[in-house]
Amino acid sequence: LFTAPEGIAPQVVERKLKYQVGKTYVYSYDITVISSSSERNTEGTTSSDQSKTVMAAQAELSITSQESDGTFSGQMVMTSPYVCSADLKNGTDSVADTADLSTELQKPILFKQKPNGEITSVTYPSTSRPAVVNMQKGVINALQNVLQDGATYSVAEVGGQGTFTPTYT
């Protein structure tokens, strides 16, 4: 909790994206996914972790233009990728061919984003591998938000891990 010094009133922050055309924004992207399975029988339900996948990369967003309504157009590429999977059930692991993955992830995915943070379109090459597009869309999805006016508001945000309803103040 931040308390402003005495005599200084907190300022209202304008809730809109402040990208600048021609700039590139670099984000570190790191995600871990653990897959579990459950089994139910007469003795009850058991659950166990089956696999774990770790993916990390740098996401580079370049803002290429801004439309008259404020919508930003940009492209995103991912550099320095690392992907590792482990079969927890059988105790084996593997590291993806990051050289091949790096080449694929550096093919730009294009997007449009309103000033309130909503992604309105995503375009990618028709020759892209689905796994690569899913990784790229995961980054774009993580950058999507819904900014609204008002002192406090709640909004349902949907991501790869499900739906969460945070309250912004």
Secondary structure by P-SEA (a helix, b strand, c coil): ccccccccccccccccccccccbbbbbbbbbbbbbbbbbbcccbbbbbbcbbbbbbbbbbbbbccccccccccbbbbbcbbbbbbbccccbbbbbcaaaaaaaaaacccccccccccccccccccccccaaaaaaaaaaaaaabbbbbbcccbbbbbbcccbbbbbbcc
